[in-house]
């Protein structure tokens, strides 16, 4: 594989499947500006900027180097803080200095890189009105949602972003330090035309479904990955080794979101950030939910299909997908079948996937005009945290009577699960206080949550019932 590291093209001969970008940067390239803080993608100290070819240009995103596998970065531009050492300082660095935005300094490289990506992807904002300022701050907070400052020095960092907002981007010295934008673009173009997915490579990157089927048939023991944001924790925290991985991100047929007949078909390689942007108009509740999903760095790599296939009981997206009656297209070899998501989860970490089968895409119906959809994630932190419970509800009312209702929860059972009994009791009923008062006792027949570090069983049961009642009141209003 080949990549562009700052301004230097580098070839890596058949990298181990389980080596992370952070490990390679620090131990092989001796670039130590990128720090290891948590090794699980939570703190953002290891944030780097990754550029990929998209529509004949380069799109740059922030990524956690500690959970990004090196093999996934073929034909990418990896920019680290080590590449920003020229004088004068980059405007992002200078703003951090001007606003005294670094205290102990350990998190500062990650903040600089996240702000740099925000700077590159955000137009000039004059901040002349309160609405301008609120919009600006919201964008900055999303960009920095995956960066933690243990000195709690967030206010000076936000002030640095305020200082940067109206600065002209056309004078950005970044690419001068990296050899020029044209140089970077031409280098990535040349790398992208080279083929480096031989049969014996530990990290396979098939380019189409046929290559994927052949690679999986040749290595049935291999794990399929997309963003690998969860599997990487098995490497960094579980100290596991993986001899072979097959990365689906380059499979052309899996990269699109298609809209048809009242629904979306979302390919397995579509990132959560792509889906978050696409759903702003089509399904705003999905965009709002994804804003609470991990961090920008994780969403830039993680996928919707990965969140489903991981089969975690506390995955954020399945409850919403369940109440919208989502279906999965599963594929093995050249054969496909369609399965309701409600039938996919069998038990804790067990799914209906057969040997050699993978999720090709998700069919997600969009809400009909009278249908109302609600979703709420409850967690200790607003961002970059795992839910105690995640509750979704879709409902259609006819003159105050419930004509259709789906309720699904995460964190309440061994799998993301529908509240079948509660639904059956509510269906066909007029919403009134006496009906809503019975929701907690019905819900207790659907779920038997556990006590753990995130919440007690009683808390989960009570807050879930409260949310369902609140959703129904909102629907009536």
C-alpha positions as CSV (number, residue, x, y, z in Angstrom):
1,X,0.0,0.0,0.0
2,X,1.0,3.6,-0.5
3,X,0.0,6.8,1.3
4,X,1.1,10.4,1.5
5,X,2.4,11.3,4.9
6,X,2.4,15.1,5.3
7,X,4.4,15.8,2.1
8,X,6.2,12.5,1.7
9,X,4.9,9.5,-0.4
10,X,5.5,6.3,1.5
11,X,5.1,2.7,0.5
12,X,4.3,0.1,3.2
13,X,4.9,-3.5,2.1
14,X,1.9,-5.7,3.2
15,X,1.3,-4.1,6.6
16,X,0.0,-6.4,9.4
17,X,-3.8,-6.4,9.5
18,X,-3.9,-5.2,13.1
19,X,-1.4,-2.3,13.2
20,X,-3.0,1.0,14.0
21,X,-2.1,4.3,12.4
22,X,-0.9,5.7,15.7
23,X,1.4,2.8,16.4
24,X,2.9,3.2,12.9
25,X,3.3,6.9,13.2
26,X,5.0,6.9,16.6
27,X,7.0,3.6,16.4
28,X,7.9,3.4,12.7
29,X,7.9,7.0,11.5
30,X,9.0,8.5,14.8
31,X,6.4,11.3,14.5
32,X,5.5,11.8,18.1
33,X,3.4,15.0,17.9
34,X,0.3,12.6,17.7
35,X,-0.3,11.5,21.3
36,X,-1.9,8.4,22.8
37,X,-4.3,9.3,25.5
38,X,-6.9,6.5,25.8
39,X,-6.3,4.1,22.8
40,X,-10.1,3.7,22.5
41,X,-11.1,6.7,20.4
42,X,-12.5,8.7,23.3
43,X,-10.1,11.5,24.1
44,X,-9.0,12.8,20.7
45,X,-5.4,13.4,21.7
46,X,-4.4,11.2,18.7
47,X,-6.5,13.1,16.1
48,X,-5.0,13.4,12.7
49,X,-6.3,14.7,9.4
50,X,-7.1,12.2,6.6
51,X,-7.6,13.2,3.0
52,X,-9.3,11.0,0.5
53,X,-10.1,11.5,-3.2
54,X,-13.8,12.3,-3.7
55,X,-15.1,13.6,-7.1
56,X,-11.6,14.5,-8.3
57,X,-10.8,16.5,-5.2
58,X,-9.5,15.8,-1.7
59,X,-11.9,15.7,1.2
60,X,-10.3,16.0,4.6
61,X,-11.7,14.6,7.8
62,X,-10.6,14.2,11.4
63,X,-9.8,10.7,12.5
64,X,-8.6,9.0,15.7
65,X,-5.3,7.5,14.8
66,X,-5.4,5.1,17.8
67,X,-8.4,3.1,16.3
68,X,-7.7,3.7,12.6
69,X,-6.0,0.6,11.0
70,X,-3.0,1.5,8.8
71,X,-4.2,-0.9,6.1
72,X,-7.3,1.1,5.5
73,X,-5.4,4.2,4.4
74,X,-4.2,3.2,1.0
75,X,-4.0,6.3,-1.4
76,X,-4.8,8.6,1.5
77,X,-3.2,11.8,2.7
78,X,-2.3,11.6,6.4
79,X,-1.6,15.0,7.9
80,X,-0.2,15.1,11.4
81,X,0.8,18.0,13.6
82,X,4.5,17.2,12.7
83,X,3.7,18.6,9.2
84,X,2.7,22.0,10.6
85,X,6.1,23.1,11.9
86,X,6.8,25.9,9.5
87,X,7.1,29.5,10.4
88,X,5.0,31.5,10.8
89,X,2.5,29.4,12.7
90,X,-0.7,28.3,11.0
91,X,-3.7,30.5,11.9
92,X,-5.2,27.7,13.9
93,X,-2.0,27.3,16.0
94,X,-1.7,31.1,16.3
95,X,-5.3,31.4,17.6
96,X,-4.6,28.8,20.2
97,X,-1.6,30.7,21.3
98,X,-3.4,34.1,21.3
99,X,-6.2,32.8,23.4
100,X,-4.0,30.8,25.9
101,X,-5.8,27.7,24.8
102,X,-3.2,25.2,25.9
103,X,-2.6,24.2,29.6
104,X,-0.8,21.0,30.2
105,X,-0.6,20.6,26.4
106,X,-1.2,16.9,26.1
107,X,-4.5,17.3,24.4
108,X,-3.5,20.3,22.3
109,X,-2.2,18.4,19.2
110,X,-5.6,16.7,18.9
111,X,-7.5,20.0,19.3
112,X,-5.3,21.7,16.7
113,X,-6.0,19.0,14.2
114,X,-9.8,18.9,14.8
115,X,-9.9,22.7,14.5
116,X,-7.8,22.5,11.3
117,X,-10.3,20.2,9.7
118,X,-13.2,22.4,10.9
119,X,-11.3,25.5,9.4
120,X,-10.8,23.8,6.0
121,X,-14.4,22.7,5.7
122,X,-16.2,25.8,7.1
123,X,-16.7,29.0,5.1
124,X,-15.8,32.4,6.6
125,X,-18.4,33.5,9.2
126,X,-18.6,37.1,10.3
127,X,-20.6,36.4,13.5
128,X,-22.5,39.7,13.2
129,X,-25.7,38.4,14.8
130,X,-26.6,36.1,17.7
131,X,-27.9,33.6,15.2
132,X,-24.6,33.6,13.3
133,X,-22.7,33.1,16.6
134,X,-25.0,30.3,17.7
135,X,-24.6,28.5,14.4
136,X,-20.9,28.9,14.5
137,X,-20.6,27.6,18.1
138,X,-22.8,24.6,17.2
139,X,-20.5,23.7,14.3
140,X,-17.4,24.1,16.5
141,X,-18.8,22.0,19.3
142,X,-19.6,19.2,16.8
143,X,-16.1,19.4,15.4
144,X,-14.6,19.2,18.8
145,X,-17.0,16.7,20.3
146,X,-14.4,14.0,20.3
147,X,-11.6,16.0,22.0
148,X,-11.3,16.0,25.8
149,X,-9.3,18.5,27.8
150,X,-8.6,17.1,31.2
151,X,-7.6,20.5,32.4
152,X,-11.1,21.6,31.4
153,X,-9.7,24.5,29.3
154,X,-12.5,24.5,26.8
155,X,-13.5,28.2,27.0
156,X,-10.1,29.5,25.6
157,X,-10.3,26.8,22.8
158,X,-13.8,28.0,21.8
159,X,-12.5,31.6,21.9
160,X,-9.7,30.5,19.5
161,X,-12.4,29.2,17.1
162,X,-14.3,32.4,17.4
163,X,-11.2,34.3,16.4
164,X,-10.7,32.0,13.4
165,X,-14.3,32.2,12.1
166,X,-14.0,35.5,10.1
167,X,-10.4,34.9,8.9
168,X,-9.9,34.6,5.1
169,X,-9.2,31.0,4.2
170,X,-7.6,31.9,0.8
171,X,-4.4,32.8,2.7
172,X,-4.2,29.4,4.4
173,X,-0.6,28.3,4.5
174,X,-1.3,24.7,5.1
175,X,-0.7,23.3,1.7
176,X,2.4,25.4,1.2
177,X,3.9,23.4,4.1
178,X,2.7,20.2,2.5
179,X,4.1,20.8,-1.0
180,X,1.0,22.5,-2.5
181,X,-2.6,21.3,-3.0
182,X,-1.9,20.3,-6.7
183,X,1.0,18.1,-5.6
184,X,-1.1,16.4,-2.9
185,X,-3.9,15.8,-5.4
186,X,-1.7,14.5,-8.2
187,X,0.1,12.2,-5.7
188,X,-3.2,10.6,-4.4
189,X,-4.4,10.2,-8.0
190,X,-1.3,8.3,-8.9
191,X,-1.6,6.1,-5.8
192,X,-5.3,5.4,-6.4
193,X,-4.6,3.8,-9.8
194,X,-2.2,1.3,-8.4
195,X,-3.5,-2.1,-7.3
196,X,-2.3,-3.5,-3.9
197,X,-4.8,-6.2,-3.0
198,X,-3.0,-9.4,-3.8
199,X,-4.5,-12.7,-2.5
200,X,-1.8,-13.1,0.2
201,X,-2.1,-9.6,1.7
202,X,-3.1,-9.6,5.4
203,X,-5.3,-6.5,4.9
204,X,-7.5,-6.9,1.8
205,X,-9.2,-3.9,0.1
206,X,-11.5,-5.3,-2.6
207,X,-12.8,-2.8,-5.1
208,X,-16.1,-4.4,-6.1
209,X,-18.6,-7.0,-4.9
210,X,-17.0,-9.8,-7.0
211,X,-13.6,-9.1,-5.5
212,X,-15.2,-9.0,-2.0
213,X,-16.9,-12.4,-2.6
214,X,-13.6,-13.9,-3.9
215,X,-11.6,-12.6,-0.9
216,X,-14.2,-13.8,1.6
217,X,-14.4,-17.2,0.0
218,X,-10.6,-17.5,0.0
219,X,-10.3,-16.4,3.7
220,X,-13.6,-17.4,5.4
221,X,-11.9,-16.9,8.8
222,X,-11.2,-13.2,8.0
223,X,-13.2,-10.5,9.7
224,X,-15.0,-8.0,7.5
225,X,-14.4,-4.3,8.6
226,X,-15.5,-0.9,7.4
227,X,-14.4,1.8,9.9
228,X,-13.2,-0.8,12.4
229,X,-13.9,1.7,15.2
230,X,-15.1,-1.1,17.5
231,X,-12.9,-4.0,16.3
232,X,-9.8,-1.8,16.9
233,X,-10.7,-1.8,20.6
234,X,-10.1,-5.6,20.6
235,X,-6.6,-4.8,19.4
236,X,-5.7,-1.8,21.6
237,X,-7.6,-2.9,24.8
238,X,-8.2,-6.6,24.3
239,X,-4.7,-7.2,23.0
240,X,-6.0,-9.5,20.3
241,X,-4.3,-10.1,17.0
242,X,-6.0,-10.5,13.6
243,X,-4.1,-12.3,10.9
244,X,-6.5,-11.3,8.1
245,X,-9.0,-8.5,7.6
246,X,-11.2,-7.6,4.6
247,X,-12.1,-3.9,4.3
248,X,-15.3,-3.2,2.4
249,X,-14.9,0.6,2.3
250,X,-13.6,0.6,-1.3
251,X,-16.4,-1.6,-2.7
252,X,-18.1,0.7,-5.2
253,X,-21.5,-0.9,-4.9
254,X,-21.6,-0.3,-1.1
255,X,-20.7,3.4,-1.1
256,X,-24.1,5.0,-2.0
257,X,-27.3,6.2,-0.4
258,X,-30.1,5.7,-2.9
259,X,-33.6,7.0,-2.4
260,X,-36.6,5.2,-4.0
261,X,-40.3,4.5,-3.3
262,X,-40.5,6.2,0.0
263,X,-37.3,4.9,1.5
264,X,-33.5,4.9,1.5
265,X,-31.1,2.1,0.7
266,X,-27.9,2.7,2.6
267,X,-24.7,0.8,1.5
268,X,-22.5,-1.0,4.0
269,X,-19.6,1.4,3.3
270,X,-21.6,4.6,3.9
271,X,-20.1,6.4,6.9
272,X,-22.2,7.8,9.8
273,X,-21.1,11.3,8.9
274,X,-22.4,10.9,5.4
275,X,-25.7,9.6,6.7
276,X,-25.9,12.4,9.3
277,X,-25.6,15.0,6.5
278,X,-27.9,13.2,4.1
279,X,-30.7,12.8,6.6
280,X,-30.9,16.5,7.6
281,X,-33.8,17.0,5.3
282,X,-35.0,13.4,4.8
283,X,-35.0,12.2,8.4
284,X,-34.0,14.9,10.9
285,X,-34.4,12.6,13.9
286,X,-31.6,10.4,12.5
287,X,-29.3,13.5,12.1
288,X,-30.1,14.5,15.7
289,X,-29.4,11.0,17.0
290,X,-26.1,10.8,15.1
291,X,-25.1,14.1,16.6
292,X,-25.0,12.2,19.9
293,X,-23.2,9.2,18.5
294,X,-19.7,8.9,19.8
295,X,-17.7,11.8,18.2
296,X,-17.0,13.4,14.8
297,X,-13.8,11.4,14.5
298,X,-15.7,8.1,15.0
299,X,-18.6,9.0,12.8
300,X,-16.1,9.9,10.0
301,X,-15.0,6.2,9.9
302,X,-17.8,4.2,11.5
303,X,-20.8,3.0,9.4
304,X,-24.5,2.3,10.0
305,X,-24.1,-1.3,8.9
306,X,-21.1,-1.7,11.3
307,X,-23.3,-0.4,14.2
308,X,-25.9,-3.0,13.3
309,X,-23.5,-5.9,12.6
310,X,-21.7,-5.4,15.9
311,X,-24.9,-6.5,17.5
312,X,-24.4,-4.5,20.7
313,X,-27.4,-4.2,23.0
314,X,-26.5,-0.5,23.5
315,X,-25.9,0.4,19.8
316,X,-27.4,3.8,19.2
317,X,-29.1,3.4,15.8
318,X,-31.0,0.1,15.9
319,X,-33.9,1.4,18.0
320,X,-34.7,4.0,15.5
321,X,-34.2,1.6,12.6
322,X,-36.5,-0.9,14.3
323,X,-39.5,1.5,14.7
324,X,-39.2,2.4,11.0
325,X,-39.4,-1.3,10.0
326,X,-35.9,-1.4,8.5
327,X,-34.8,-4.4,6.5
328,X,-31.3,-5.7,5.7
329,X,-30.0,-7.0,2.3
330,X,-27.7,-9.9,3.2
331,X,-25.3,-11.4,0.6
332,X,-23.2,-14.5,0.4
333,X,-21.3,-15.0,-2.9
334,X,-23.6,-13.8,-5.6
335,X,-26.8,-14.6,-3.7
336,X,-28.9,-12.1,-1.7
337,X,-31.8,-12.3,0.7
338,X,-33.8,-9.7,2.6
339,X,-34.4,-9.9,6.3
340,X,-36.3,-7.6,8.7
341,X,-34.0,-6.0,11.2
342,X,-36.4,-7.2,13.9
343,X,-35.4,-10.8,13.0
344,X,-31.7,-10.1,12.7
345,X,-30.8,-10.1,16.4
346,X,-31.1,-13.6,18.0
347,X,-29.3,-13.2,21.4
348,X,-26.5,-11.2,22.9
349,X,-23.8,-10.8,20.2
350,X,-25.6,-13.4,18.1
351,X,-27.2,-12.6,14.7
352,X,-29.0,-14.3,11.8
353,X,-25.9,-14.0,9.6
354,X,-25.0,-17.3,8.1
355,X,-21.4,-18.5,7.4
356,X,-19.9,-16.4,4.7
357,X,-22.7,-13.9,4.7
358,X,-22.4,-10.2,5.1
359,X,-24.8,-7.1,5.2
360,X,-24.9,-5.5,1.8
361,X,-27.1,-2.6,2.7
362,X,-30.0,-1.3,4.8
363,X,-33.5,-0.6,3.5
364,X,-34.8,2.3,5.6
365,X,-38.5,3.4,5.0
366,X,-39.0,7.1,5.5
367,X,-41.9,8.2,7.7
368,X,-45.2,8.7,6.0
369,X,-47.0,12.1,6.3
370,X,-49.2,11.3,9.3
371,X,-46.5,9.2,11.1
372,X,-44.5,10.9,13.9
373,X,-41.1,9.6,14.9
374,X,-39.3,10.3,18.2
375,X,-35.9,9.1,19.5
376,X,-33.9,9.9,22.6
377,X,-30.6,8.7,23.9
378,X,-29.9,8.9,27.6
379,X,-26.3,9.0,28.7
380,X,-24.2,10.6,31.4
381,X,-22.4,12.9,28.9
382,X,-24.2,14.6,26.0
383,X,-21.5,13.6,23.5
384,X,-18.9,10.8,23.1
385,X,-20.7,8.5,25.6
386,X,-22.5,5.2,25.6
387,X,-26.2,5.2,26.3
388,X,-27.9,4.0,29.5
389,X,-31.0,3.6,27.4
390,X,-32.0,4.7,23.9
391,X,-35.7,4.9,23.2
392,X,-37.4,5.2,19.8
393,X,-41.1,5.4,18.9
394,X,-43.1,5.8,15.8
395,X,-46.8,6.5,16.0
396,X,-49.7,7.4,13.7
397,X,-52.8,9.0,15.3
398,X,-56.3,9.1,13.9
399,X,-58.5,11.6,15.8
400,X,-56.5,10.9,19.0
401,X,-56.6,7.1,18.6
402,X,-53.3,5.2,18.1
403,X,-53.6,3.7,14.6
404,X,-50.0,2.5,14.4
405,X,-47.2,2.3,17.0
406,X,-43.7,0.9,17.2
407,X,-41.5,1.1,20.2
408,X,-37.9,-0.1,20.4
409,X,-35.2,0.3,23.0
410,X,-31.5,-0.2,23.4
411,X,-29.8,-0.9,26.7
412,X,-32.9,-2.6,28.1
413,X,-32.2,-6.2,27.0
414,X,-29.5,-8.4,25.6
415,X,-30.4,-7.1,22.1
416,X,-32.0,-4.0,20.7
417,X,-35.6,-5.0,21.1
418,X,-39.2,-4.0,20.3
419,X,-41.6,-3.4,23.2
420,X,-44.2,-5.8,21.7
421,X,-46.5,-6.1,24.7
422,X,-46.6,-2.3,25.3
423,X,-47.3,-1.7,21.7
424,X,-50.2,-4.2,21.6
425,X,-51.8,-2.6,24.7
426,X,-51.6,0.9,23.2
427,X,-52.7,0.1,19.7
428,X,-56.2,1.2,18.9
429,X,-56.5,3.1,22.2
430,X,-57.3,6.8,22.6
431,X,-54.5,8.7,24.4
432,X,-55.6,9.9,27.8
433,X,-54.0,10.1,31.3
434,X,-55.4,6.7,32.4
435,X,-53.9,5.0,29.4
436,X,-50.5,6.6,29.8
437,X,-50.4,5.7,33.5
438,X,-50.3,2.0,32.6
439,X,-47.2,2.3,30.4
440,X,-44.7,1.4,33.2
441,X,-46.4,-1.8,34.1
442,X,-46.7,-2.9,30.5
443,X,-43.1,-2.0,29.9
444,X,-42.0,-4.2,32.8
445,X,-43.3,-7.2,30.8
446,X,-41.2,-6.3,27.8
447,X,-37.9,-5.6,29.5
448,X,-35.8,-6.8,32.4
449,X,-32.8,-4.5,32.3
450,X,-29.7,-5.0,34.4
451,X,-27.7,-2.9,36.9
452,X,-24.3,-1.8,35.6
453,X,-21.9,1.2,35.7
454,X,-24.1,3.3,33.5
455,X,-27.4,3.0,35.3
456,X,-29.5,0.8,37.6
457,X,-32.2,-1.4,36.3
458,X,-34.9,0.7,38.1
459,X,-33.6,3.9,36.6
460,X,-33.6,2.4,33.1
461,X,-37.1,1.1,33.5
462,X,-38.4,4.4,34.9
463,X,-36.7,6.8,32.4
464,X,-37.8,4.6,29.5
465,X,-41.4,4.6,30.6
466,X,-41.2,8.4,31.1
467,X,-39.8,8.9,27.6
468,X,-42.5,6.8,26.0
469,X,-45.2,8.7,27.8
470,X,-43.6,12.0,26.9
471,X,-43.4,11.0,23.2
472,X,-47.1,10.1,23.2
473,X,-48.0,13.5,24.8
474,X,-45.9,15.3,22.1
475,X,-47.7,13.3,19.4
476,X,-51.0,14.5,20.8
477,X,-49.8,18.1,21.0
